[in-house]
Amino acid sequence: MSTRLGIELVLEPAFTARAYRTRNIVCGQYGSWAAEMHMLRMGVVGYFECSDAAVGNLTQGAERVAAESSKRSPRFSIKCHGVATDKYGNGADSNSIYLDFDQSDSNHPLITLRRDALRMVDELSGATMPAASDYRHKINLIEHADLASAVMDDALDFARGVAIDVGVPAVASAWRLVLLRYHSESAGDDWSNGSWASDISWEYLSSFVL
């Protein structure tokens, strides 16, 4: 069994409920389940290795990062730019459709939160930083979809329509910083290209107020 840790951002329940419904409809319509294998969250530091002996220090570090963020900007707001798409990694199965929270302001509380979390993991003895990759603040609606290009275009239009109909808000508030442990038999040593999608499971380790 392959195991990784993840530091994730959970948005306020009112936003999460509408985003979750949107994701459920879109995944069901296109038979693409990778995104639904996860809780509804925005990745902060994803799929990194951490020894069992270091998990206690990791938990303390995540708690400190959350407390500092809460002190600076309690329950900070994040603008949602709507539904977007891109490709990351290689191959057709890297297709994704997501709610876009990209930030251009380097001083935005979301950027600062991630920067602090990355620094904490990097400095933690017993933890290994995840492989470098293109990063975007987002919540996936479809992830690693094995769909033809024309079908992805259709799925993007469909997802935009669903998000409007469900009423996904244009602004969300940060709610919790959570620490999760992920397990996958199929991922092996490479978690970068969706190899986990067939059998991933996860468990809460800690949750901290933002």
C-alpha positions in Angstrom: 0.0 0.0 0.0 1.4 3.4 -1.0 0.7 6.3 1.3 1.0 10.1 1.0 0.0 13.1 3.1 -1.9 16.2 1.9 -2.5 19.6 3.3 -5.8 20.9 1.9 -8.1 23.9 2.2 -11.8 23.4 2.8 -14.1 26.3 2.0 -17.2 27.4 3.9 -20.0 24.8 4.0 -22.4 26.9 1.9 -20.0 27.1 -1.0 -18.9 23.5 -0.6 -22.5 22.2 -0.8 -23.1 23.8 -4.1 -19.7 22.9 -5.5 -20.1 19.3 -4.4 -23.5 19.1 -6.2 -21.9 20.5 -9.3 -19.1 18.0 -9.2 -21.5 15.1 -8.6 -23.6 16.0 -11.7 -20.7 16.6 -14.0 -18.8 13.4 -13.0 -22.0 11.4 -13.4 -22.8 12.8 -16.7 -19.4 12.0 -18.2 -18.5 8.9 -16.3 -15.3 10.3 -15.0 -14.9 9.5 -11.3 -11.3 10.5 -10.3 -12.4 13.9 -8.9 -15.1 12.3 -6.9 -12.7 10.0 -5.2 -11.7 13.0 -3.0 -13.4 15.2 -0.5 -14.3 18.6 -1.9 -11.2 20.6 -1.2 -8.5 22.9 -2.7 -5.0 21.4 -2.7 -2.4 23.4 -0.7 0.5 20.8 -0.5 -0.5 17.6 -2.2 0.7 14.0 -2.1 4.0 14.3 -0.1 5.8 11.6 1.8 6.1 11.8 5.5 7.4 9.2 8.0 5.1 8.1 10.8 7.6 9.5 13.3 7.2 13.0 11.7 3.4 13.1 11.6 3.2 14.6 15.0 5.5 17.5 14.1 3.7 17.9 10.8 0.4 18.3 12.6 1.9 20.9 14.9 3.3 22.7 11.9 0.0 22.7 10.1 -1.7 24.0 13.2 0.8 26.8 13.4 0.3 27.7 9.7 -3.5 27.8 10.2 -3.2 29.9 13.4 -0.9 32.5 11.7 -3.3 32.7 8.7 -6.3 33.1 11.0 -4.5 35.9 13.0 -3.6 37.8 9.8 -6.8 37.3 7.8 -9.6 35.3 9.6 -11.8 33.4 7.2 -10.4 35.3 4.2 -12.4 35.6 1.0 -11.4 34.0 -2.3 -12.9 35.0 -5.7 -14.1 32.1 -7.8 -13.5 32.9 -11.5 -16.0 30.2 -12.6 -15.4 26.9 -14.5 -12.2 26.5 -16.6 -10.1 23.8 -18.1 -6.5 23.0 -18.8 -4.1 20.0 -19.2 -1.4 19.1 -16.7 1.0 16.3 -16.9 1.1 14.3 -20.2 -1.4 12.4 -22.2 -5.2 12.6 -22.8 -6.0 11.3 -19.3 -4.6 14.5 -17.8 -7.7 16.5 -18.9 -9.4 18.4 -16.1 -12.2 20.8 -15.6 -12.3 22.9 -12.4 -13.5 25.8 -10.4 -10.8 28.4 -10.8 -9.5 30.4 -7.9 -6.3 31.6 -9.4 -4.8 34.6 -7.7 -2.6 37.3 -9.4 -1.9 39.2 -6.1 1.2 37.7 -4.5 0.1 39.1 -1.1 -3.4 37.5 -1.2 -4.0 35.4 2.0 -4.4 32.3 -0.1 -0.9 32.7 -1.6 0.6 33.4 1.8 -1.1 30.3 3.3 0.3 28.0 0.6 3.8 29.6 0.8 3.9 29.1 4.6 2.7 25.5 4.3 5.3 24.7 1.6 8.0 26.2 3.7 6.9 24.2 6.8 6.9 20.9 4.9 10.3 21.7 3.3 11.9 22.3 6.7 10.3 19.3 8.4 12.7 16.4 9.1 11.1 13.2 7.9 9.0 14.8 5.1 9.7 14.9 1.4 8.5 17.8 -0.8 6.2 16.7 -3.6 7.5 16.7 -7.1 7.5 20.1 -8.7 4.6 20.7 -11.1 2.4 23.4 -12.5 0.1 24.6 -9.7 -3.2 26.4 -9.8 -5.6 27.2 -7.0 -8.6 25.2 -8.0 -11.3 22.6 -7.1 -11.5 19.8 -9.6 -14.9 18.9 -11.1 -13.4 16.4 -13.6 -9.8 15.1 -13.2 -7.7 12.8 -15.3 -10.6 12.3 -17.7 -10.1 9.8 -20.5 -12.3 11.8 -22.9 -11.9 12.8 -26.5 -11.1 16.5 -27.1 -14.5 17.2 -28.5 -16.2 15.5 -25.6 -14.1 17.6 -23.2 -15.3 20.8 -24.9 -18.9 19.5 -24.4 -18.1 18.7 -20.8 -16.8 22.2 -20.2 -20.0 23.8 -21.5 -22.0 21.4 -19.5 -20.1 22.1 -16.3 -20.5 25.9 -16.8 -24.2 25.5 -17.2 -24.5 23.3 -14.1 -22.5 25.7 -12.0 -24.8 28.5 -13.0 -28.0 26.5 -12.4 -26.8 25.2 -9.0 -25.7 28.7 -8.0 -22.0 28.3 -7.2 -21.1 31.6 -5.5 -18.6 34.0 -7.0 -16.9 34.4 -3.7 -16.0 31.8 -1.0 -14.6 32.1 2.5 -11.8 29.9 3.8 -13.0 27.6 6.6 -10.5 24.9 7.6 -7.0 23.8 6.9 -7.0 20.0 7.0 -4.3 17.3 7.1 -5.2 14.1 5.2 -3.5 10.7 4.8 -4.1 9.1 1.4 -3.7 5.4 0.5 -3.6 3.7 -2.9 -2.4 0.3 -3.9 -2.3 1.2 -7.6 -0.3 4.4 -7.3 3.0 2.8 -6.3 5.8 5.3 -6.1 4.3 7.7 -8.6 1.3 9.8 -7.6 1.8 12.5 -10.3 -0.4 11.3 -13.1 -3.6 9.9 -11.6 -2.4 6.4 -11.0 -4.2 6.5 -7.7 -7.6 7.1 -9.3 -8.9 3.5 -9.3 -8.6 2.9 -5.6 -7.6 5.9 -3.5 -8.9 6.2 0.0 -8.3 8.9 2.6 -8.6 9.7 6.3 -8.7 12.9 8.3 -5.7 13.4 10.6 -6.4 17.0 11.8 -8.5 20.0 11.0 -7.7 23.6 12.0 -9.9 26.7 12.0 -9.0 29.5 9.5 
